[in-house]
Amino acid sequence: MTRTRTALASAMFLATAFGQAQAADIVIDFEADSLGFFANGFTSVDSPLVAFSNTAESEVRIIGAGTLTPPEQADGQGLVVVDDGATRGGVQLDFAQAVSAVTLSFGNDDPAFADAGTLANLEGFSNGVSVGSVDVVVNLDDVLNQSITLSGLTMDRVVFTYLQADRSPSILFEIIDNISADFAPIPLPGAAPLFAAALAGFGARRLKRG
């Protein structure tokens, strides 16, 4: 009986360990950040685990409602990247640990500067190689009321950009807010064989007892 309980306890411990391998979510809304321009590699006070960069220029900007027209282009404060018009860019997010899902809200889809069919695109990368992307057709109301999610992948970087219907770069500046990310599960080396062995031993002892 003691050995059976020990095997079962070991199996339960390993099952719990597997369940705890998933790290907590990252949530960033920029509300506690100072307004202004920041060099690429900017990290929000909300989390030091995500670095933001402008793929076309050397800086990003944290903006507030008072600097936006209309103010609904962000949810309070947000992050924007601008370019010189010659080189179109986007917002790059680099993660200190691999993630399996990223969601962000976007705005500044001004109908005066974009045509029907304009796309919001979120592309994921792992070690510099693209692993997938997703598109959302923007509603062209110039309000931050849409979101985009890329999930089911292992990524250490995502890039958000606006694209025209033909997938060429749009002239819209990207404004993002309300970012969340789920860390990819961290495997526990050697745990799976131990878990299987503990369950097998428990089953064998029950058969012998029967």
C-alpha positions as CSV (number, residue, x, y, z in Angstrom):
1,M,0.0,0.0,0.0
2,T,2.8,2.4,0.9
3,R,4.6,1.8,-2.4
4,T,1.4,2.3,-4.3
5,R,0.7,5.6,-2.6
6,T,4.3,6.7,-3.3
7,A,4.0,5.9,-7.0
8,L,0.6,7.8,-7.1
9,A,2.1,10.7,-5.3
10,S,5.0,10.9,-7.7
11,A,2.7,10.8,-10.7
12,M,0.5,13.6,-9.2
13,F,3.6,15.7,-8.4
14,L,4.8,15.3,-12.0
15,A,1.4,16.2,-13.4
16,T,1.4,19.3,-11.3
17,A,4.9,20.2,-12.5
18,F,3.7,19.9,-16.1
19,G,0.8,22.2,-15.4
20,Q,3.0,24.8,-13.9
21,A,5.4,24.9,-16.8
22,Q,3.2,27.5,-18.5
23,A,4.5,31.0,-17.5
24,A,2.2,33.9,-16.7
25,D,0.9,36.2,-19.4
26,I,2.5,39.6,-20.3
27,V,0.1,42.5,-20.4
28,I,1.2,46.0,-21.6
29,D,-1.0,49.1,-21.9
30,F,1.6,51.9,-21.7
31,E,-0.5,53.9,-19.2
32,A,2.4,54.1,-16.7
33,D,5.0,55.1,-19.3
34,S,6.3,58.6,-19.9
35,L,5.2,60.4,-23.1
36,G,7.8,61.1,-25.7
37,F,10.3,59.6,-28.1
38,F,12.5,56.6,-27.2
39,A,15.3,54.8,-28.9
40,N,14.6,51.4,-30.5
41,G,14.6,48.6,-27.9
42,F,12.2,50.6,-25.6
43,T,10.7,48.6,-22.8
44,S,7.5,49.6,-21.0
45,V,7.4,49.8,-17.2
46,D,4.6,47.2,-17.5
47,S,7.2,44.5,-18.5
48,P,10.9,44.4,-19.2
49,L,10.4,41.2,-21.2
50,V,9.3,42.9,-24.4
51,A,11.4,45.4,-26.4
52,F,9.7,47.7,-29.0
53,S,11.4,49.0,-32.1
54,N,10.6,50.9,-35.3
55,T,11.6,48.8,-38.3
56,A,12.1,51.9,-40.5
57,E,13.5,54.5,-38.1
58,S,15.6,54.6,-34.9
59,E,12.9,55.5,-32.4
60,V,9.3,54.8,-31.2
61,R,7.0,57.2,-29.5
62,I,4.6,56.9,-26.5
63,I,1.6,59.1,-27.2
64,G,-1.4,60.1,-25.1
65,A,-5.0,61.2,-25.8
66,G,-4.0,64.8,-25.9
67,T,-1.6,64.2,-28.8
68,L,-4.1,62.2,-30.9
69,T,-6.8,63.3,-33.4
70,P,-9.1,61.7,-32.7
71,P,-8.1,60.7,-29.2
72,E,-9.8,57.3,-29.8
73,Q,-6.8,56.3,-32.0
74,A,-5.4,54.7,-28.8
75,D,-6.9,53.5,-25.5
76,G,-5.5,56.3,-23.3
77,Q,-1.7,56.0,-24.1
78,G,-0.3,53.9,-26.9
79,L,2.8,53.4,-28.9
80,V,3.3,54.7,-32.5
81,V,6.0,54.3,-35.1
82,V,6.5,56.9,-37.9
83,D,8.7,57.0,-40.9
84,D,10.0,59.5,-43.4
85,G,7.7,58.3,-46.2
86,A,10.5,56.7,-48.3
87,T,11.0,53.6,-46.1
88,R,7.8,52.1,-44.8
89,G,8.1,50.4,-41.5
90,G,6.2,48.7,-38.6
91,V,6.4,47.9,-34.9
92,Q,8.7,45.1,-33.9
93,L,8.3,43.3,-30.6
94,D,11.2,41.2,-29.3
95,F,10.5,38.8,-26.5
96,A,13.0,37.8,-23.9
97,Q,11.4,34.4,-23.8
98,A,9.6,32.5,-26.6
99,V,5.8,33.1,-26.8
100,S,3.0,31.0,-28.2
101,A,0.4,33.7,-28.7
102,V,0.4,37.5,-29.1
103,T,-2.6,39.8,-29.2
104,L,-2.6,43.6,-29.7
105,S,-5.1,46.4,-30.5
106,F,-4.5,48.8,-33.3
107,G,-5.7,52.2,-34.5
108,N,-4.9,55.1,-36.8
109,D,-6.7,53.4,-39.8
110,D,-7.6,56.8,-41.2
111,P,-9.9,56.5,-44.3
112,A,-8.3,59.6,-45.7
113,F,-5.0,57.8,-46.1
114,A,-6.1,54.2,-46.8
115,D,-8.3,52.4,-49.2
116,A,-10.8,49.6,-48.7
117,G,-9.1,46.3,-48.3
118,T,-6.2,47.7,-46.2
119,L,-4.8,45.0,-44.0
120,A,-3.4,44.9,-40.5
121,N,-0.6,42.2,-40.5
122,L,1.1,40.4,-37.6
123,E,4.0,38.2,-38.5
124,G,5.9,35.9,-36.1
125,F,9.5,35.0,-36.2
126,S,11.8,32.5,-34.5
127,N,15.5,33.0,-34.6
128,G,15.0,35.4,-37.5
129,V,12.9,33.0,-39.6
130,S,9.2,33.8,-40.3
131,V,7.0,31.1,-38.8
132,G,3.6,32.5,-39.8
133,S,1.4,35.5,-40.0
134,V,-2.2,36.7,-39.9
135,D,-4.2,39.5,-41.5
136,V,-7.2,41.5,-40.4
137,V,-9.0,43.8,-42.8
138,V,-9.1,47.2,-41.1
139,N,-12.5,49.0,-40.7
140,L,-11.2,52.4,-41.6
141,D,-12.9,54.3,-38.8
142,D,-9.6,55.8,-37.4
143,V,-10.5,54.4,-33.9
144,L,-8.6,51.8,-31.9
145,N,-11.4,49.2,-31.8
146,Q,-9.9,46.2,-33.6
147,S,-7.4,43.6,-32.4
148,I,-5.2,41.0,-34.1
149,T,-4.0,37.7,-32.7
150,L,-1.2,35.3,-33.8
151,S,-1.1,32.0,-31.9
152,G,-0.2,28.4,-32.0
153,L,3.4,29.1,-32.9
154,T,6.7,29.4,-31.0
155,M,8.0,33.0,-31.6
156,D,10.6,35.3,-30.1
157,R,9.6,38.3,-32.3
158,V,6.5,39.7,-34.0
159,V,6.2,42.6,-36.4
160,F,3.0,44.5,-36.9
161,T,2.4,46.5,-40.1
162,Y,-0.3,48.0,-42.2
163,L,-0.4,46.7,-45.8
164,Q,-2.4,47.8,-48.8
165,A,-4.8,45.3,-50.4
166,D,-2.0,44.2,-52.8
167,R,0.3,43.6,-49.8
168,S,2.5,46.6,-50.5
169,P,3.4,48.8,-47.5
170,S,0.7,51.3,-46.5
171,I,1.4,54.9,-45.7
172,L,-0.5,54.6,-42.4
173,F,1.5,55.0,-39.2
174,E,1.1,52.0,-36.9
175,I,-0.5,52.7,-33.4
176,I,-0.7,49.8,-31.0
177,D,-2.0,49.3,-27.5
178,N,-3.3,46.6,-25.1
179,I,-0.7,44.0,-25.8
180,S,-0.8,40.5,-24.3
181,A,1.4,37.5,-24.8
182,D,1.4,33.9,-23.6
183,F,4.8,32.3,-23.0
184,A,5.4,29.1,-24.8
185,P,5.4,26.0,-22.5
186,I,8.9,25.2,-21.1
187,P,9.6,21.4,-21.4
188,L,10.8,19.8,-18.2
189,P,13.7,17.5,-19.3
190,G,13.3,13.9,-18.2
191,A,9.9,14.6,-16.6
192,A,7.8,12.8,-19.2
193,P,9.5,9.4,-18.9
194,L,9.3,9.6,-15.1
195,F,5.6,10.5,-15.3
196,A,5.0,7.5,-17.5
197,A,7.0,5.2,-15.4
198,A,5.2,6.2,-12.2
199,L,1.8,5.6,-13.8
200,A,2.9,2.2,-15.2
201,G,4.2,1.2,-11.8
202,F,1.0,2.2,-10.1
203,G,-1.0,0.2,-12.7
204,A,1.1,-2.9,-12.3
205,R,0.8,-2.9,-8.5
206,R,-3.0,-2.6,-8.8
207,L,-3.0,-5.6,-11.1
208,K,-0.9,-7.7,-8.8
209,R,-3.0,-6.8,-5.9
210,G,-6.1,-7.8,-7.8
